[in-house]
Amino acid sequence: MGRFLFGVIVGILIFFLFFYFGGGKAVKKLGEGLTDTGKKMEVLEETIRKEKQELDKGSKKKPFKEESETQKRSQ
């Protein structure tokens, strides 16, 4: 019962703090910031994807000789 009352009090406190700090305006600012961050991440992901494709084209050989040696030993 004590935890429930504590949760209700904390919820009410968060509710009032939400409105005190601007309510919808604060959420809007947060959303705009997250949108900008998302756009930057998309650019980084595309750059990484392109570089990975270039590396895959450049290296047709297996990078490790140890893999083929261990496979021969196991057979």
N, C-alpha and C positions, 0 to 999 in steps of 0.2 A: 504494500500500500504506500509505503514511503517513497519507493522508487517512482511509482506512478505520479504522485503529487510533485515530486522533484521534476519529472519530465514535463508535466503540465506547466509548472512555473517557468522552466527553461524555454518551453515553446512560446509562452506569452511574452517573455523577455525578448526572444528573437523576433517575434512579430512586431513589437514596439520599436526595436532597433531598426528593423527593416524600413518602417515608415519614417523614423527619425532621420535616417541617412538618405532619404530621397525616394524610397520605394521603387516605382517604375523607372525613374530616371537612372537609378543606380544599376538596375538590371539591364537597361538599354546600353549604358556605357560598358558594362561587362560583356554584353553580347557583341558590341562593335569590336572590342578588343580581341575577343575570341575569334571573330570572323577574320580580322587582320592576321592573327596568328595562324589560322587555318590556311589562308592564302599563301603565306610564307612557307608553310610546311609542304603544300602542294608543289611549289616551285622546287624546293629541296628534293622532294621525292622524285620528281621528273628528272632533275639533274643526275641524281644517283642512278636512276633507271637507265639513262642514256650512257653514262660512264660504264655501267656494268655490261651493257650490250657491246660497247666498243672493246672492253677487255675480253669478252667472250669471243669476239671475232678475231682478235689479235693472238689469242693463245689457243691453238688447236691441239697442242700436245698436252699430255697429262702433267700437271705441275709437280707431282711427286713420283719419284722412281720407287720409293719404298712400297707403295701400294701394289705395284706389279710383282715385286719380289715376295711380298708376304702372300700374295695369291698363289704364286708358283710353289712356295713351300707348303702351303696347305693342301695342294692337289697332289 
